[in-house]
Amino acid sequence: MRVPHPERTAQVIVASTRAAAGIYPDRTGPVIDAWLIDRGWTVLGRHVVPDGDPVGAALRAAVDAGYDLVITTGGTGVSPHDHTPEQTGPLLDRELPGLMEELRRRGAVSTPLAVLSRGRAGIARGRTLIVNLPGSSGGVRDGLTLLDDVLDHILDQLHGVDHSAIDQPDVDHPGADPSA
């Protein structure tokens, strides 16, 4: 059961020095944008920034702007320039480690390299969910599939929606199909 919600806003931040320099096109940002729009989100911008400090600046600006969701892609690996998790960490009030553990677990089914992702997820300023997705198309696909399962619930909780009755299978829900 989906709980009706007001307009939700999102920003996508692509961490890629080469894409920011125009050496190659950003391939994952448009996928995330389309996924969000298909789910009724208002995407108020996608920023393609070089790895490192520019990622932190874009994240801080997004949190300051009060977005409900910020999804980053890229910069989560182990190369010397991958610092998205380090830029994200100081902004998080509460981390959601299980989200990233599950993403790595799902990705490892396809490639053992998924366990190298150091992405983080959590809540900034009690209102903005930040999720670091890998820069690969497979990692983004896995991450978006996982978010399909949990995103509404996370954001409903952040906005004070009481899921206690919704989550209990023995409770009759008004308007629910009793044969389901």
C-alpha positions in Angstrom: 0.0 0.0 0.0 1.4 3.4 -1.0 0.7 6.3 1.3 -0.1 9.5 -0.6 2.6 12.1 -0.3 3.2 15.7 -1.3 5.5 16.5 -4.2 8.9 15.1 -3.5 12.0 16.7 -4.9 15.3 15.1 -5.9 18.7 16.0 -7.2 21.2 13.8 -9.0 24.9 14.4 -8.6 27.3 12.6 -10.9 30.9 12.3 -9.6 33.1 11.9 -12.6 36.1 14.1 -13.5 36.1 12.8 -17.1 32.4 13.3 -17.7 32.6 16.8 -16.1 35.5 17.6 -18.5 33.5 16.4 -21.5 35.8 13.5 -22.2 32.9 11.1 -22.3 29.1 11.5 -21.8 27.4 10.9 -18.4 25.6 7.6 -18.9 24.2 7.0 -15.4 22.7 10.4 -14.5 20.0 10.2 -17.2 19.0 6.7 -16.1 18.5 8.0 -12.5 16.6 11.0 -13.7 14.3 8.9 -15.8 13.7 6.5 -12.9 12.8 9.3 -10.6 10.5 11.0 -13.1 8.7 7.7 -13.8 7.9 7.5 -10.1 6.5 11.0 -9.9 9.5 12.8 -8.5 10.4 16.4 -9.4 14.0 16.3 -10.4 15.3 19.8 -9.9 18.7 19.4 -11.4 21.5 17.0 -12.2 25.1 18.1 -11.6 28.1 16.5 -13.3 31.0 17.4 -11.1 34.7 16.3 -10.8 35.5 13.8 -8.1 36.6 15.1 -4.7 35.7 18.4 -3.1 33.2 19.5 -5.9 31.1 16.5 -4.9 31.0 17.8 -1.3 30.1 21.3 -2.4 27.2 19.9 -4.6 26.0 17.7 -1.7 26.0 20.6 0.8 24.1 22.8 -1.7 21.5 20.1 -2.2 21.0 19.6 1.5 20.9 23.4 2.1 18.2 23.6 -0.6 16.1 21.0 1.3 15.7 18.3 -1.3 14.0 15.1 -0.1 16.4 12.9 -1.9 19.9 13.3 -3.3 21.3 10.4 -5.3 25.0 10.4 -6.3 26.6 8.1 -8.8 30.3 7.5 -9.1 33.3 8.0 -6.9 32.5 5.0 -4.6 35.3 2.7 -5.7 38.9 2.5 -4.5 40.8 4.5 -7.1 42.8 7.5 -5.7 40.2 10.0 -6.9 37.1 8.2 -5.5 36.0 10.3 -2.5 32.2 10.4 -2.7 31.7 8.5 0.6 34.2 10.8 2.4 32.3 13.8 1.1 29.0 12.3 2.1 29.8 11.2 5.6 30.1 14.5 7.4 26.6 15.5 6.2 24.9 12.5 7.6 23.1 12.6 11.0 22.1 9.0 10.8 23.5 6.4 8.5 21.6 3.5 6.9 24.3 0.9 6.5 21.9 -1.9 5.7 20.9 -0.2 2.5 24.4 -0.2 1.2 25.1 -3.7 2.5 22.1 -5.0 0.6 23.2 -3.1 -2.6 26.6 -4.8 -2.4 25.0 -8.2 -1.7 22.7 -7.9 -4.7 25.5 -6.6 -7.0 27.8 -9.4 -6.0 25.4 -11.9 -7.6 26.5 -10.4 -11.0 30.0 -9.4 -10.3 32.4 -9.9 -7.3 33.6 -6.3 -7.9 30.4 -5.0 -6.3 31.9 -5.6 -2.9 34.4 -2.9 -3.6 31.8 -0.2 -3.5 32.2 2.1 -0.5 29.0 4.0 -1.0 27.1 5.4 2.0 23.4 6.2 2.6 21.8 8.2 5.4 19.8 11.1 6.5 21.1 14.7 6.5 19.5 17.4 8.7 16.7 15.0 9.6 15.0 15.5 6.2 17.2 14.7 3.2 18.0 11.1 2.2 21.4 10.8 0.5 22.3 7.6 -1.4 25.7 7.0 -3.0 25.3 4.6 -6.0 28.3 3.2 -8.0 29.2 4.8 -11.3 28.6 1.6 -13.3 25.3 1.1 -15.1 24.8 -2.3 -13.4 25.4 -0.7 -10.0 22.9 2.0 -10.7 20.4 -0.5 -11.9 20.8 -2.6 -8.7 20.6 0.5 -6.5 17.4 1.8 -8.2 15.8 -1.7 -7.9 16.6 -1.7 -4.2 15.3 1.8 -3.7 12.0 0.7 -5.4 11.5 -1.5 -2.4 12.3 0.9 0.4 12.3 4.5 -0.7 8.7 5.4 0.0 8.8 3.9 3.4 12.0 5.7 4.4 10.7 9.1 3.3 7.3 8.5 4.8 9.0 7.9 8.1 11.1 11.0 7.8 7.9 13.0 7.3 6.2 11.4 10.3 3.8 8.9 8.6 2.9 6.2 11.1 3.5 2.8 9.4 2.7 0.8 12.5 -0.8 -0.2 11.4 0.2 -0.4 7.7 3.1 -2.9 8.4 1.1 -5.3 10.5 -0.5 -8.1 8.4 -3.2 -8.9 11.1 -4.6 -5.4 11.1 -7.6 -4.6 8.9 -6.8 -1.5 6.7 -9.7 0.7 5.6 -10.3 0.2 1.9 -8.0 -2.9 1.8 -9.1 -5.9 -0.3 -9.9 -8.6 2.3 -9.2 -11.4 -0.2 -5.6 -10.2 -0.7 
